[in-house]
Amino acid sequence: MYYLQAHINDEGLFEMEFREGSDERHYHVDFACSRELMTEAFKSYFYGDNRWRTLLEWRRGTGAA
């Protein structure tokens, strides 16, 4: 399973996570980000330029998203 997803929290910020295959390759961001940062990450992911990987600090495991 491969995906990038975001969840909007009660403060209107976005919690993000992605997965590349197995459970061992499941990552999340420890903080909620702005709509602008989330949009930049999704555009980068969509266009395949991999900038989304460094826009945010990803941590292995599941987060709140």
C-alpha positions in Angstrom: 0.0 0.0 0.0 1.3 3.4 -1.0 -0.2 6.7 0.0 0.2 10.2 1.4 -2.7 11.6 3.4 -3.7 14.5 5.6 -6.3 14.9 8.4 -7.6 18.4 9.4 -7.7 18.8 13.2 -9.9 20.9 15.4 -7.5 23.9 15.1 -7.7 23.9 11.3 -4.2 22.5 10.9 -3.2 19.4 9.0 -1.7 16.1 10.4 0.1 14.1 7.7 1.3 10.6 7.1 2.5 8.4 4.3 3.2 4.8 3.7 5.4 3.0 1.2 4.5 -0.6 1.3 4.8 -2.5 4.6 4.1 -1.3 8.2 7.8 -0.7 8.6 7.6 2.1 6.0 4.8 4.0 7.6 5.7 7.6 8.6 4.0 10.6 10.2 4.8 14.2 11.1 4.8 15.0 14.8 3.2 18.5 14.4 0.2 19.8 12.6 1.1 22.0 9.6 -0.5 24.8 7.7 -2.7 24.4 4.6 0.0 26.0 2.5 2.7 23.5 3.6 0.3 20.5 3.2 -0.6 21.7 -0.3 3.1 22.0 -1.2 3.7 18.5 0.0 0.8 17.1 -2.0 1.8 18.9 -5.2 5.4 17.6 -4.9 4.1 14.1 -4.2 1.8 14.3 -7.2 4.4 15.6 -9.6 7.0 13.0 -8.3 9.8 15.5 -7.5 10.3 14.1 -4.0 10.6 17.6 -2.4 7.8 16.6 -0.1 10.2 14.2 1.7 12.3 17.2 3.0 9.5 19.8 3.4 8.4 18.0 6.6 10.3 16.0 9.3 8.9 12.5 8.9 9.1 9.9 11.8 8.6 6.2 11.5 5.3 4.8 12.9 1.7 5.9 13.0 0.7 9.4 14.1 -2.6 11.0 14.8 -3.6 11.4 11.1 
